[in-house]
Amino acid sequence: MKDWAGVGEAYSASYAALCAGTFATMRDALGEQDGRTLLDVGSGDGTLAAAWSDAGWNVTACEPEESMRAASRRLHPLIETIDGGLPVLPLADGSFDAVVANFVLNHVASPRASAAELRRVSRGVVVATIWTLSPSWLWAEITTRAGIQPFAGSRLPPHEDFERTVGGFDGMLREAGLDHLDVTEIGWTWDAAPEALWRSVEGGVAGAGALYVRLDAQERQRFRAAFEVVADGRSIGGALPLEHRAAVAVSAAP
């Protein structure tokens, strides 16, 4: 598991754009909005919450990390952003017409309890995503080139963990009590700006950022040099076209 404390601005300047790659698929799964209520759980800097609002939903953003909430309120002041996180949300049963959680269940300590909580607060559809091919493949290439051991976050205990595949996600959600379930995989290419990626590293975002803050000065120099080599080799027109995949689960109302 990773510590996301204090990374709101760096996340907003980097990975927020990547994570928004699921929006069109999630939007289509939710169907007509007509001013219905939507809860965005683990809403980060509010990028998707704003997109839901623009699409016509009456949105509440829910985020447990203080710097993320601050970024969301600064960038999207018209969207209500509340303090709350899985596996226990400060909300009544069936509070919202729809509940979404984009790349949240792959980070929580209790995925099944958290998935059940998403269902509890929704009186309609639940849409959730996890990575099946995350940004970690790029950083593994960089750490190998730099001769540095990759970040090894704490693992979930076996009874909590699940396989990060369509089938594994489907099985975990069914164990959590979600039914009327459809899980598919989507893929997209993120044209990442190298400077945004490096901002994420220096800002402590995700596994690469968690690794970088632990390195000594010499190791940081090697890491930066390896990053520049890989970025130069992969860049096309000044951007890195990076392939990613996600499992998207849609659980209709019981």
N, C-alpha and C positions, 0 to 999 in steps of 0.2 A: 504494500500500500504506500501511497505517496502523501506527503504533507503539502497541502495547497495554501497554507497560511501566507498572506502577504503578497500573493502573486497576481492580484486582480488586474493591475495596469499592464503588466507584461503579458498576461494571458490575452487581454483585450487587443493588444498590438500584434498578436501572433496567432495562436491556435483557435481563437474565436472564429476566424474566417474558415479554418479547416472544418471545425465541428458543425458549422452551418451547412455543410455539404449534404446533410440528410434532410434539409428543410422541405424540399419539393416533395419527396416521397412521404414524409410525415403529414404534410398538408393535404395531399391527395387521400391519405388514409383516413383523415378526420372528416372529410366531406364538408357539407355546407356549414357555414359558421352562423350567420344570421344573428350576430350579437350574443351568441351563447358564451358561457363562462369557460375559461381554460386556465388550468394551473400548470405552470412550467416549473418543475422540480429540479433543483440543481441548475438554476438558470444562469450561473456565471455572471458575465458582464452585461447580460440582458440582450445580446444580439438576436437570439431566436425569439425571446419574448416580444421584442419590437417587431419582428417579422410577423408573429402571430397577430399582434395588434393591427398592423397594417393590412393584414388579410381579413380583418373584420371581427376578430374575437375580442371579448372582454377579458383581458389577461391579468392574472396575478403572477408575479415572479416570486419564487421561493428559493432562497440561497443561504446556506449556513456560514459561509466564509465572509468575514467582515470586509476585506478589501475588494472582493467581488461585488458585494452589495454596493459599496461606495462607487465602484466604476459604473455599475448599472444605473444608479441614481443620478450620477453625473451625466451619463450619455443619454439616458432615457427617463427624464424626470417625470413624465406623465404616466409612467407605468408604476403601479404599486409593487414595491419590492419588500417582501417580509423575510424575517429571520426564521429559518426552519430547515431541518435536514432529516434525512432518513437514518434509522428506520421508524422514527416516531415524528409525525408532522403535527403541528399545533392547530389542527383543523377537525371539524366535525365530519362524521360519516356522510358521504355523498354530497360534499360541498360544491363540486364543480361538474359541469357537463362533460368535460374532457380533461384528462391529465396526461402530461407528456414528461418524459425523463430522457434527455439526450446524453448518452455517454455518462450515465450516472451509476447504473447497476454494476458496471465493471470496476467501480472504485469503492463501493461501500463494504463495510465489514460483514454485513449480513444480507446477502443478495435476496434470499427468499423472503425474509421478513420485510425487506424494503419493497419488493415487488408486491407483496400482499398489502402493504400500506398504500401504494399507488392505487390499487383496486378499491381499498376502503374509502378513500376520499373522492373517488369518481362515481358519479351516478350514470356514466355513459362509457365512452371508449377510453382505453388506456393505450398509449403508444410509447414504447421504450426502445432504445438502441444500445448496442455495445459494439466495440471494435472487433472485427475478425482479422483485419490487417491494420495495425495501428502505426503511428509515426515511429515506433521504437526500432523498426528495421533500418531506418536511415541512421539513427544514432549508434546502432550496433556496428554499422560499417565504419563510422567515424572513430569509435573507441578502439576498434580492431586496428585501424591504421595508426592511431596514436599510441598503441601499446598500453592501453589503460583498461582495467577491468570494468565492464559495464555496470550500471546501477542495478542492484539487486534489492528491490523493496521486499518488505515482509509479505509472505504468502498467506492466503487464507487457509485455515485448517481444512482438512479433507471434507468434513461434513458440511462446510459452508461453500467450498469452491465449486466451480462448474466449468465444463469445457467451453472455450470461447469460439464456438461454431454455431451455425444455425440450429443444428440438432441439440447441442448442449444448452443453448439459450432457451429453446423450446421446452426441453425437459425440465430445466430449473423453474421456469415460469409456471408450468403445469403443477409441479410440486408445491409451488407457492399458492396455488388455488386459482390461478387465472385460467379461464376457459374461453370458448369461442375464439380460439387463438390462431393467428396466422403469422408465421415468421419467415421472412425472406432475406436474401442478401443483396446488397447494392454495392456498386463500386463507382469511384469517381477519381479524377485527378485534381490535386490541389496545386495550382501554380504559385508556389511559395516564394516570396522575396527573401533572399539570403539574409538581409539585415533584420527582417522580422523573425526569422529562425534564431538568429544570434541573440536578439532581444529576449526571446523566450529562455535561452540558456542562461544569460546573465541575470534574468529575473527569477530564476529558480523554478520555472514551469516544468511540470511532468518529470519523467525519469531523467532526461538529459540535464535539466536544471538542477535536480536534486543531486545528481552526480557532480556537476561542476562546482557547486558550492562546497563540496567536501575535498576538492583537489588542492594541492599546494601550488605555489606559483609556477614551478617548472612544469608540472603536469598540465596546468591551465594553458601554458604556452604550446605544449604539444597538442592539446585538444583543439585549440584555436587553429593551429597550422593544419591539422588533419581536416577540420571543418572547411577551411578555405580550399584545400585540394579537392575534396569531394564536391563542394558547391561549384567550383569552377568546372569540374568535369561533367557535372550533371545539368548545369544551367543552359537554358535555351532562351535567347532573347532577354537575358537578365533575370529569369525566374527558374526555379527548380520544379519541373513537373513531377509530382510525387503521387504515386498510386496508393489509394486507401480503400478499404472495404469495411462495411458494417452490416450487422444483422439488425433488421427492423421488425419488431414484434407489435402486432395490433391485437388487442383483446377487446372484443365488442362487449357491450353491456350484457349482464346475465339475463 
